[in-house]
Protein backbone atom coordinates (compact mmCIF):
# COMPACT_ATOMS: atom_id res chain seq x y z
CA UNK A 1 0.00 0.00 0.00
CA UNK A 2 1.53 3.39 -0.98
CA UNK A 3 2.56 5.68 1.86
CA UNK A 4 0.91 9.09 1.76
CA UNK A 5 3.44 11.96 1.93
CA UNK A 6 3.64 13.90 5.16
CA UNK A 7 1.31 16.87 5.11
CA UNK A 8 0.66 19.63 7.61
CA UNK A 9 -3.12 19.40 7.89
CA UNK A 10 -3.34 21.69 10.90
CA UNK A 11 -2.84 25.00 9.12
CA UNK A 12 -5.33 26.74 6.84
CA UNK A 13 -4.29 26.66 3.18
CA UNK A 14 -2.15 29.55 1.99
CA UNK A 15 -2.20 28.08 -1.52
CA UNK A 16 -4.67 27.99 -4.37
CA UNK A 17 -3.91 25.83 -7.40
CA UNK A 18 -5.59 27.11 -10.55
CA UNK A 19 -6.05 24.83 -13.56
CA UNK A 20 -7.72 26.14 -16.72
CA UNK A 21 -8.71 23.36 -19.10
CA UNK A 22 -10.28 22.80 -22.49
CA UNK A 23 -10.89 19.23 -23.71
CA UNK A 24 -8.30 17.60 -21.44
CA UNK A 25 -10.10 14.36 -20.61
CA UNK A 26 -7.02 12.21 -21.21
CA UNK A 27 -4.78 14.12 -18.79
CA UNK A 28 -6.80 15.78 -16.00
CA UNK A 29 -7.09 12.76 -13.71
CA UNK A 30 -3.32 12.19 -13.58
CA UNK A 31 -2.63 15.88 -13.03
CA UNK A 32 -5.11 16.10 -10.16
CA UNK A 33 -3.71 12.90 -8.63
CA UNK A 34 -0.21 14.40 -8.61
CA UNK A 35 -1.47 17.56 -6.94
CA UNK A 36 -3.37 15.53 -4.33
CA UNK A 37 0.01 14.25 -3.12
CA UNK A 38 1.31 17.74 -2.25
CA UNK A 39 2.84 18.08 1.21
CA UNK A 40 1.04 21.35 1.99
CA UNK A 41 -2.73 21.99 1.96
CA UNK A 42 -4.29 23.95 -0.89
CA UNK A 43 -7.58 24.91 -2.49
CA UNK A 44 -8.09 23.75 -6.06
CA UNK A 45 -9.92 25.84 -8.67
CA UNK A 46 -10.58 24.27 -12.07
CA UNK A 47 -11.86 26.50 -14.87
CA UNK A 48 -13.61 24.78 -17.76
CA UNK A 49 -12.99 26.99 -20.80
CA UNK A 50 -15.93 25.63 -22.78
CA UNK A 51 -14.91 21.99 -23.14
CA UNK A 52 -16.90 19.89 -25.58
CA UNK A 53 -15.80 16.55 -24.13
CA UNK A 54 -16.34 15.13 -20.63
CA UNK A 55 -13.32 16.89 -19.06
CA UNK A 56 -15.42 18.60 -16.38
CA UNK A 57 -16.98 15.30 -15.27
CA UNK A 58 -13.55 13.68 -15.10
CA UNK A 59 -12.24 16.61 -13.06
CA UNK A 60 -15.10 16.36 -10.57
CA UNK A 61 -14.65 12.60 -10.24
CA UNK A 62 -10.92 12.99 -9.59
CA UNK A 63 -11.55 15.68 -6.99
CA UNK A 64 -14.01 13.41 -5.17
CA UNK A 65 -11.66 10.44 -5.37
CA UNK A 66 -8.86 12.36 -3.66
CA UNK A 67 -11.05 14.27 -1.19
CA UNK A 68 -9.80 17.66 -2.35
CA UNK A 69 -11.20 21.07 -1.45
CA UNK A 70 -12.08 22.13 -4.97
CA UNK A 71 -14.30 24.33 -7.09
CA UNK A 72 -15.11 23.76 -10.77
CA UNK A 73 -16.29 26.86 -12.62
CA UNK A 74 -17.00 27.61 -16.28
CA UNK A 75 -15.67 30.44 -18.42
CA UNK A 76 -16.92 30.26 -22.00
CA UNK A 77 -14.99 33.24 -23.34
CA UNK A 78 -12.34 31.48 -25.43
CA UNK A 79 -8.70 31.67 -24.44
CA UNK A 80 -6.49 30.72 -21.52
CA UNK A 81 -6.18 34.32 -20.32
CA UNK A 82 -9.95 34.59 -19.87
CA UNK A 83 -10.02 31.31 -17.95
CA UNK A 84 -7.15 32.41 -15.70
CA UNK A 85 -8.83 35.76 -15.06
CA UNK A 86 -12.03 34.04 -13.97
CA UNK A 87 -10.11 31.68 -11.71
CA UNK A 88 -8.12 34.49 -10.10
CA UNK A 89 -11.40 36.14 -9.12
CA UNK A 90 -12.10 33.18 -6.82
CA UNK A 91 -8.68 33.13 -5.13
CA UNK A 92 -8.63 33.99 -1.41
CA UNK A 93 -5.17 32.72 -0.44
CA UNK A 94 -1.74 34.34 -0.23
CA UNK A 95 -0.15 32.24 -2.97
CA UNK A 96 -1.33 30.97 -6.33
CA UNK A 97 0.06 28.22 -8.56
CA UNK A 98 -1.06 28.18 -12.19
CA UNK A 99 -0.90 24.59 -13.40
CA UNK A 100 -1.61 22.96 -16.74
CA UNK A 101 -4.13 20.16 -17.04
CA UNK A 102 -1.64 17.85 -18.77
CA UNK A 103 1.32 18.18 -16.39
CA UNK A 104 2.55 16.08 -13.46
CA UNK A 105 3.80 17.81 -10.29
CA UNK A 106 6.08 16.21 -7.68
CA UNK A 107 4.87 16.13 -4.04
CA UNK A 108 7.25 18.90 -2.92
CA UNK A 109 6.20 21.32 -5.69
CA UNK A 110 4.13 23.78 -3.64
CA UNK A 111 6.41 23.54 -0.61
CA UNK A 112 9.43 24.42 -2.77
CA UNK A 113 7.57 27.36 -4.29
CA UNK A 114 6.51 28.56 -0.84
CA UNK A 115 10.10 28.65 0.36
CA UNK A 116 10.99 30.87 -2.58
CA UNK A 117 8.00 33.18 -2.22
CA UNK A 118 8.63 33.58 1.52
CA UNK A 119 12.10 35.02 0.84
CA UNK A 120 12.60 38.78 0.75
CA UNK A 121 11.43 40.46 -2.42
CA UNK A 122 10.27 37.31 -4.23
CA UNK A 123 6.87 37.63 -5.92
CA UNK A 124 7.11 34.84 -8.52
CA UNK A 125 8.53 31.32 -8.29
CA UNK A 126 9.30 29.38 -11.45
CA UNK A 127 9.66 25.67 -12.17
CA UNK A 128 11.79 24.03 -14.81
CA UNK A 129 10.32 21.38 -17.11
CA UNK A 130 11.60 17.83 -17.51
CA UNK A 131 10.59 15.04 -19.88
CA UNK A 132 8.40 12.16 -18.63
CA UNK A 133 10.52 9.52 -16.95
CA UNK A 134 13.47 11.86 -16.41
CA UNK A 135 16.04 10.46 -13.98
CA UNK A 136 17.99 12.38 -11.35
CA UNK A 137 20.81 13.12 -13.77
CA UNK A 138 18.37 14.76 -16.19
CA UNK A 139 16.76 16.72 -13.34
CA UNK A 140 20.14 17.98 -12.17
CA UNK A 141 21.20 18.99 -15.67
CA UNK A 142 18.03 20.97 -16.35
CA UNK A 143 18.15 22.58 -12.90
CA UNK A 144 21.71 23.76 -13.55
CA UNK A 145 20.71 25.17 -16.92
CA UNK A 146 17.72 27.11 -15.59
CA UNK A 147 19.46 28.36 -12.45
CA UNK A 148 22.41 29.55 -14.53
CA UNK A 149 20.12 31.26 -17.05
CA UNK A 150 18.19 32.96 -14.25
CA UNK A 151 21.43 34.23 -12.72
CA UNK A 152 22.62 35.65 -16.05
CA UNK A 153 19.22 37.03 -17.10
CA UNK A 154 17.31 37.79 -13.88
CA UNK A 155 14.66 40.01 -15.51
CA UNK A 156 13.67 37.37 -18.05
CA UNK A 157 11.09 34.63 -17.46
CA UNK A 158 12.56 31.13 -17.61
CA UNK A 159 9.39 29.17 -16.74
CA UNK A 160 6.23 28.50 -18.72
CA UNK A 161 2.71 29.01 -17.42
CA UNK A 162 2.49 25.39 -16.24
CA UNK A 163 5.27 26.12 -13.75
CA UNK A 164 4.55 29.56 -12.30
CA UNK A 165 3.60 30.45 -8.72
CA UNK A 166 2.66 33.95 -7.58
CA UNK A 167 2.32 36.16 -4.56
CA UNK A 168 -1.35 36.98 -5.14
CA UNK A 169 -1.13 40.57 -3.91
CA UNK A 170 1.70 41.31 -6.34
CA UNK A 171 -0.10 39.60 -9.21
CA UNK A 172 -3.26 41.61 -8.60
CA UNK A 173 -1.29 44.84 -8.22
CA UNK A 174 0.21 44.12 -11.65
CA UNK A 175 -3.24 43.78 -13.22
CA UNK A 176 -3.64 40.01 -13.01
CA UNK A 177 -4.59 38.00 -16.07
CA UNK A 178 -6.32 40.29 -18.55
CA UNK A 179 -6.83 39.84 -22.29
CA UNK A 180 -7.39 43.59 -22.46
CA UNK A 181 -3.76 44.06 -21.45
CA UNK A 182 -2.37 41.11 -23.41
CA UNK A 183 -4.52 38.91 -25.63
CA UNK A 184 -1.76 37.18 -27.56
CA UNK A 185 0.27 34.00 -27.15
CA UNK A 186 3.20 34.09 -24.71
CA UNK A 187 0.84 35.36 -22.03
CA UNK A 188 2.90 33.46 -19.46
CA UNK A 189 5.96 35.61 -20.22
CA UNK A 190 4.02 38.87 -20.39
CA UNK A 191 2.32 38.45 -17.00
CA UNK A 192 5.71 37.72 -15.43
CA UNK A 193 7.05 40.95 -16.94
CA UNK A 194 4.30 42.93 -15.23
CA UNK A 195 4.51 41.07 -11.93
CA UNK A 196 8.29 41.50 -11.69
CA UNK A 197 7.73 45.25 -11.47
CA UNK A 198 6.81 44.40 -7.85
CA UNK A 199 9.70 42.08 -6.99
CA UNK A 200 11.94 39.23 -8.10
CA UNK A 201 11.36 35.86 -9.74
CA UNK A 202 13.28 32.94 -8.26
CA UNK A 203 13.87 29.26 -9.05
CA UNK A 204 14.93 26.22 -7.04
CA UNK A 205 16.57 22.88 -7.78
CA UNK A 206 13.62 20.96 -6.30
CA UNK A 207 10.89 22.93 -8.10
CA UNK A 208 10.13 21.17 -11.38
CA UNK A 209 7.22 19.69 -13.30
CA UNK A 210 6.69 17.14 -16.05
CA UNK A 211 4.48 18.05 -19.05
CA UNK A 212 2.83 15.17 -20.86
CA UNK A 213 4.39 13.74 -24.04
CA UNK A 214 1.25 14.58 -26.05
CA UNK A 215 1.39 15.50 -29.71
CA UNK A 216 1.80 19.25 -30.13
CA UNK A 217 1.49 21.34 -33.29
CA UNK A 218 2.93 24.65 -32.21
CA UNK A 219 5.58 25.45 -34.78
CA UNK A 220 3.59 28.41 -36.09
CA UNK A 221 2.48 29.82 -32.73
CA UNK A 222 5.76 30.54 -31.01
CA UNK A 223 8.08 33.52 -31.14
CA UNK A 224 10.97 33.66 -33.56
CA UNK A 225 14.63 33.32 -32.66
CA UNK A 226 15.10 37.03 -33.31
CA UNK A 227 12.22 37.87 -30.96
CA UNK A 228 13.65 35.63 -28.24
CA UNK A 229 17.10 37.17 -28.56
CA UNK A 230 15.68 40.67 -28.43
CA UNK A 231 13.63 39.70 -25.37
CA UNK A 232 16.85 38.70 -23.59
CA UNK A 233 18.37 42.09 -24.36
CA UNK A 234 15.29 44.25 -23.80
CA UNK A 235 13.74 42.61 -20.73
CA UNK A 236 15.95 44.38 -18.16
CA UNK A 237 15.68 47.89 -19.61
CA UNK A 238 12.81 48.13 -22.11
CA UNK A 239 10.35 45.39 -21.27
CA UNK A 240 7.26 47.55 -21.82
CA UNK A 241 8.46 48.58 -25.27
CA UNK A 242 9.35 45.00 -26.15
CA UNK A 243 5.95 43.51 -25.25
CA UNK A 244 3.44 46.27 -25.94
CA UNK A 245 4.98 47.98 -28.97
CA UNK A 246 7.35 45.57 -30.68
CA UNK A 247 6.06 42.06 -29.92
CA UNK A 248 2.34 42.88 -29.81
CA UNK A 249 2.50 44.40 -33.28
CA UNK A 250 4.32 41.36 -34.70
CA UNK A 251 2.02 38.81 -33.06
CA UNK A 252 -1.06 40.74 -34.17
CA UNK A 253 0.22 40.74 -37.75
CA UNK A 254 0.70 36.94 -37.56
CA UNK A 255 -2.73 36.47 -35.97
CA UNK A 256 -1.27 34.82 -32.89
CA UNK A 257 -3.99 35.54 -30.35
CA UNK A 258 -4.26 33.56 -27.12
CA UNK A 259 -7.49 31.98 -28.33
CA UNK A 260 -5.52 30.31 -31.12
CA UNK A 261 -3.96 28.01 -28.53
CA UNK A 262 -7.43 26.71 -27.71
CA UNK A 263 -8.21 26.19 -31.39
CA UNK A 264 -5.02 24.14 -31.74
CA UNK A 265 -6.05 22.09 -28.70
CA UNK A 266 -9.38 21.37 -30.36
CA UNK A 267 -7.50 20.13 -33.42
CA UNK A 268 -5.43 17.81 -31.25
CA UNK A 269 -8.59 16.34 -29.71
CA UNK A 270 -10.09 15.77 -33.15
CA UNK A 271 -6.94 13.93 -34.29
CA UNK A 272 -6.97 11.82 -31.11
CA UNK A 273 -10.61 10.91 -31.68
CA UNK A 274 -9.90 9.85 -35.25
CA UNK A 275 -7.04 7.66 -34.04
CA UNK A 276 -8.99 5.93 -31.27
CA UNK A 277 -9.83 2.30 -32.05
CA UNK A 278 -13.51 1.74 -32.75
CA UNK A 279 -15.48 -0.11 -30.07
CA UNK A 280 -16.58 -3.60 -31.06
C-alpha positions as CSV (number, residue, x, y, z in Angstrom):
1,X,0.0,0.0,0.0
2,X,1.5,3.4,-1.0
3,X,2.6,5.7,1.9
4,X,0.9,9.1,1.8
5,X,3.4,12.0,1.9
6,X,3.6,13.9,5.2
7,X,1.3,16.9,5.1
8,X,0.7,19.6,7.6
9,X,-3.1,19.4,7.9
10,X,-3.3,21.7,10.9
11,X,-2.8,25.0,9.1
12,X,-5.3,26.7,6.8
13,X,-4.3,26.7,3.2
14,X,-2.2,29.5,2.0
15,X,-2.2,28.1,-1.5
16,X,-4.7,28.0,-4.4
17,X,-3.9,25.8,-7.4
18,X,-5.6,27.1,-10.5
19,X,-6.0,24.8,-13.6
20,X,-7.7,26.1,-16.7
21,X,-8.7,23.4,-19.1
22,X,-10.3,22.8,-22.5
23,X,-10.9,19.2,-23.7
24,X,-8.3,17.6,-21.4
25,X,-10.1,14.4,-20.6
26,X,-7.0,12.2,-21.2
27,X,-4.8,14.1,-18.8
28,X,-6.8,15.8,-16.0
29,X,-7.1,12.8,-13.7
30,X,-3.3,12.2,-13.6
31,X,-2.6,15.9,-13.0
32,X,-5.1,16.1,-10.2
33,X,-3.7,12.9,-8.6
34,X,-0.2,14.4,-8.6
35,X,-1.5,17.6,-6.9
36,X,-3.4,15.5,-4.3
37,X,0.0,14.2,-3.1
38,X,1.3,17.7,-2.2
39,X,2.8,18.1,1.2
40,X,1.0,21.4,2.0
41,X,-2.7,22.0,2.0
42,X,-4.3,23.9,-0.9
43,X,-7.6,24.9,-2.5
44,X,-8.1,23.8,-6.1
45,X,-9.9,25.8,-8.7
46,X,-10.6,24.3,-12.1
47,X,-11.9,26.5,-14.9
48,X,-13.6,24.8,-17.8
49,X,-13.0,27.0,-20.8
50,X,-15.9,25.6,-22.8
51,X,-14.9,22.0,-23.1
52,X,-16.9,19.9,-25.6
53,X,-15.8,16.5,-24.1
54,X,-16.3,15.1,-20.6
55,X,-13.3,16.9,-19.1
56,X,-15.4,18.6,-16.4
57,X,-17.0,15.3,-15.3
58,X,-13.5,13.7,-15.1
59,X,-12.2,16.6,-13.1
60,X,-15.1,16.4,-10.6
61,X,-14.7,12.6,-10.2
62,X,-10.9,13.0,-9.6
63,X,-11.6,15.7,-7.0
64,X,-14.0,13.4,-5.2
65,X,-11.7,10.4,-5.4
66,X,-8.9,12.4,-3.7
67,X,-11.1,14.3,-1.2
68,X,-9.8,17.7,-2.4
69,X,-11.2,21.1,-1.4
70,X,-12.1,22.1,-5.0
71,X,-14.3,24.3,-7.1
72,X,-15.1,23.8,-10.8
73,X,-16.3,26.9,-12.6
74,X,-17.0,27.6,-16.3
75,X,-15.7,30.4,-18.4
76,X,-16.9,30.3,-22.0
77,X,-15.0,33.2,-23.3
78,X,-12.3,31.5,-25.4
79,X,-8.7,31.7,-24.4
80,X,-6.5,30.7,-21.5
81,X,-6.2,34.3,-20.3
82,X,-9.9,34.6,-19.9
83,X,-10.0,31.3,-18.0
84,X,-7.2,32.4,-15.7
85,X,-8.8,35.8,-15.1
86,X,-12.0,34.0,-14.0
87,X,-10.1,31.7,-11.7
88,X,-8.1,34.5,-10.1
89,X,-11.4,36.1,-9.1
90,X,-12.1,33.2,-6.8
91,X,-8.7,33.1,-5.1
92,X,-8.6,34.0,-1.4
93,X,-5.2,32.7,-0.4
94,X,-1.7,34.3,-0.2
95,X,-0.1,32.2,-3.0
96,X,-1.3,31.0,-6.3
97,X,0.1,28.2,-8.6
98,X,-1.1,28.2,-12.2
99,X,-0.9,24.6,-13.4
100,X,-1.6,23.0,-16.7
101,X,-4.1,20.2,-17.0
102,X,-1.6,17.8,-18.8
103,X,1.3,18.2,-16.4
104,X,2.5,16.1,-13.5
105,X,3.8,17.8,-10.3
106,X,6.1,16.2,-7.7
107,X,4.9,16.1,-4.0
108,X,7.2,18.9,-2.9
109,X,6.2,21.3,-5.7
110,X,4.1,23.8,-3.6
111,X,6.4,23.5,-0.6
112,X,9.4,24.4,-2.8
113,X,7.6,27.4,-4.3
114,X,6.5,28.6,-0.8
115,X,10.1,28.7,0.4
116,X,11.0,30.9,-2.6
117,X,8.0,33.2,-2.2
118,X,8.6,33.6,1.5
119,X,12.1,35.0,0.8
120,X,12.6,38.8,0.8
121,X,11.4,40.5,-2.4
122,X,10.3,37.3,-4.2
123,X,6.9,37.6,-5.9
124,X,7.1,34.8,-8.5
125,X,8.5,31.3,-8.3
126,X,9.3,29.4,-11.5
127,X,9.7,25.7,-12.2
128,X,11.8,24.0,-14.8
129,X,10.3,21.4,-17.1
130,X,11.6,17.8,-17.5
131,X,10.6,15.0,-19.9
132,X,8.4,12.2,-18.6
133,X,10.5,9.5,-16.9
134,X,13.5,11.9,-16.4
135,X,16.0,10.5,-14.0
136,X,18.0,12.4,-11.3
137,X,20.8,13.1,-13.8
138,X,18.4,14.8,-16.2
139,X,16.8,16.7,-13.3
140,X,20.1,18.0,-12.2
141,X,21.2,19.0,-15.7
142,X,18.0,21.0,-16.3
143,X,18.2,22.6,-12.9
144,X,21.7,23.8,-13.6
145,X,20.7,25.2,-16.9
146,X,17.7,27.1,-15.6
147,X,19.5,28.4,-12.5
148,X,22.4,29.6,-14.5
149,X,20.1,31.3,-17.1
150,X,18.2,33.0,-14.3
151,X,21.4,34.2,-12.7
152,X,22.6,35.6,-16.1
153,X,19.2,37.0,-17.1
154,X,17.3,37.8,-13.9
155,X,14.7,40.0,-15.5
156,X,13.7,37.4,-18.0
157,X,11.1,34.6,-17.5
158,X,12.6,31.1,-17.6
159,X,9.4,29.2,-16.7
160,X,6.2,28.5,-18.7
161,X,2.7,29.0,-17.4
162,X,2.5,25.4,-16.2
163,X,5.3,26.1,-13.8
164,X,4.6,29.6,-12.3
165,X,3.6,30.5,-8.7
166,X,2.7,34.0,-7.6
167,X,2.3,36.2,-4.6
168,X,-1.4,37.0,-5.1
169,X,-1.1,40.6,-3.9
170,X,1.7,41.3,-6.3
171,X,-0.1,39.6,-9.2
172,X,-3.3,41.6,-8.6
173,X,-1.3,44.8,-8.2
174,X,0.2,44.1,-11.7
175,X,-3.2,43.8,-13.2
176,X,-3.6,40.0,-13.0
177,X,-4.6,38.0,-16.1
178,X,-6.3,40.3,-18.5
179,X,-6.8,39.8,-22.3
180,X,-7.4,43.6,-22.5
181,X,-3.8,44.1,-21.5
182,X,-2.4,41.1,-23.4
183,X,-4.5,38.9,-25.6
184,X,-1.8,37.2,-27.6
185,X,0.3,34.0,-27.2
186,X,3.2,34.1,-24.7
187,X,0.8,35.4,-22.0
188,X,2.9,33.5,-19.5
189,X,6.0,35.6,-20.2
190,X,4.0,38.9,-20.4
191,X,2.3,38.5,-17.0
192,X,5.7,37.7,-15.4
193,X,7.1,40.9,-16.9
194,X,4.3,42.9,-15.2
195,X,4.5,41.1,-11.9
196,X,8.3,41.5,-11.7
197,X,7.7,45.2,-11.5
198,X,6.8,44.4,-7.9
199,X,9.7,42.1,-7.0
200,X,11.9,39.2,-8.1
201,X,11.4,35.9,-9.7
202,X,13.3,32.9,-8.3
203,X,13.9,29.3,-9.1
204,X,14.9,26.2,-7.0
205,X,16.6,22.9,-7.8
206,X,13.6,21.0,-6.3
207,X,10.9,22.9,-8.1
208,X,10.1,21.2,-11.4
209,X,7.2,19.7,-13.3
210,X,6.7,17.1,-16.1
211,X,4.5,18.1,-19.0
212,X,2.8,15.2,-20.9
213,X,4.4,13.7,-24.0
214,X,1.3,14.6,-26.0
215,X,1.4,15.5,-29.7
216,X,1.8,19.3,-30.1
217,X,1.5,21.3,-33.3
218,X,2.9,24.6,-32.2
219,X,5.6,25.4,-34.8
220,X,3.6,28.4,-36.1
221,X,2.5,29.8,-32.7
222,X,5.8,30.5,-31.0
223,X,8.1,33.5,-31.1
224,X,11.0,33.7,-33.6
225,X,14.6,33.3,-32.7
226,X,15.1,37.0,-33.3
227,X,12.2,37.9,-31.0
228,X,13.7,35.6,-28.2
229,X,17.1,37.2,-28.6
230,X,15.7,40.7,-28.4
231,X,13.6,39.7,-25.4
232,X,16.8,38.7,-23.6
233,X,18.4,42.1,-24.4
234,X,15.3,44.2,-23.8
235,X,13.7,42.6,-20.7
236,X,16.0,44.4,-18.2
237,X,15.7,47.9,-19.6
238,X,12.8,48.1,-22.1
239,X,10.3,45.4,-21.3
240,X,7.3,47.5,-21.8
241,X,8.5,48.6,-25.3
242,X,9.3,45.0,-26.1
243,X,6.0,43.5,-25.2
244,X,3.4,46.3,-25.9
245,X,5.0,48.0,-29.0
246,X,7.4,45.6,-30.7
247,X,6.1,42.1,-29.9
248,X,2.3,42.9,-29.8
249,X,2.5,44.4,-33.3
250,X,4.3,41.4,-34.7
251,X,2.0,38.8,-33.1
252,X,-1.1,40.7,-34.2
253,X,0.2,40.7,-37.7
254,X,0.7,36.9,-37.6
255,X,-2.7,36.5,-36.0
256,X,-1.3,34.8,-32.9
257,X,-4.0,35.5,-30.3
258,X,-4.3,33.6,-27.1
259,X,-7.5,32.0,-28.3
260,X,-5.5,30.3,-31.1
261,X,-4.0,28.0,-28.5
262,X,-7.4,26.7,-27.7
263,X,-8.2,26.2,-31.4
264,X,-5.0,24.1,-31.7
265,X,-6.1,22.1,-28.7
266,X,-9.4,21.4,-30.4
267,X,-7.5,20.1,-33.4
268,X,-5.4,17.8,-31.2
269,X,-8.6,16.3,-29.7
270,X,-10.1,15.8,-33.1
271,X,-6.9,13.9,-34.3
272,X,-7.0,11.8,-31.1
273,X,-10.6,10.9,-31.7
274,X,-9.9,9.9,-35.2
275,X,-7.0,7.7,-34.0
276,X,-9.0,5.9,-31.3
277,X,-9.8,2.3,-32.0
278,X,-13.5,1.7,-32.7
279,X,-15.5,-0.1,-30.1
280,X,-16.6,-3.6,-31.1
